[in-house]
Amino acid sequence: MNKKRVMIAGTFDIIHPGHIFLINQAAKMGEVYVIVATDRNREKYSGDAPIVPEEQRLEVIKSINNVTEARLGREDNNTLKTVAEIDPDIILLGPDQKYDIEELKEGLAKIGLGNIEVTRLNEYYDKYELNSSSKIKEKIVKRYKNNKD
């Protein structure tokens, strides 16, 4: 029996346990295909460029257990074209990703991919205080400012 293909996407700027949790939860559903946001698209949509360059982020993601395949997102940010190329059975969104599930389902249906299940991981991995790249960056900045004074 073939395993289902599960697609996840994100910036994966500073890898933390929440990223690993997302990948491991996706792996429980099937083979994990990861799309790593390009530097340009990350900056365009969030206003902030990643700290770690895209090729380095991609290399790290490729080396994580349970990742079947990882690739950079498209420069044209045509997410639906990337989905069509991977042809997943499931798209798993992280708990803090800003995608609207219904909007994504409508877009998929318009291009003949309405059979893909779209779901969101509603559980945060909050075992540790530094459970997001943003929180890690904030702590670094605060420590730097305190040491500078």
C-alpha positions, 0 to 999 in steps of 0.5 A: 500500500502506498503511503499518502503524500503530505505537503507542508510549507514554511520559512524554517528560518531558525529550526526549533522543536516546533518545526520538528513537531510539525514534520513528525506530525505530518509523518504520522499521516504519510511521506513528508514533502516540504516547501521552504519559502524563498528569501524573496517571498518570505520578505515580500509577505512578512516584511522581514527577510529570513536570518538564514539564507534559503539554500542553508534552510533547505539543506537543514530541512533535507537532513531532518528525519521524516522528510521525504523530499524538500525543495525551495518554493517558487520565485513566482510564488505560484503555490498552486503550481507547486502543489500540482507538481508534488500532487499531495494527498494532504496539505498540513498547515502549521498552527500559526500559518496564515493560510485560509483553509477554505480559500486554499481549497477553492483555489485547488478546486479551480485547478482540478485538485479539489481532492486534496485534503487540507487541514491544520495542525491545531496543536502548538509545541509549547514545551519550551519557552523559545517555541518560535523563530520569532521568540528566538530572534527576540531573545538574541536581540534583547541579550545583544542590547543588554550586553551592549549597554 
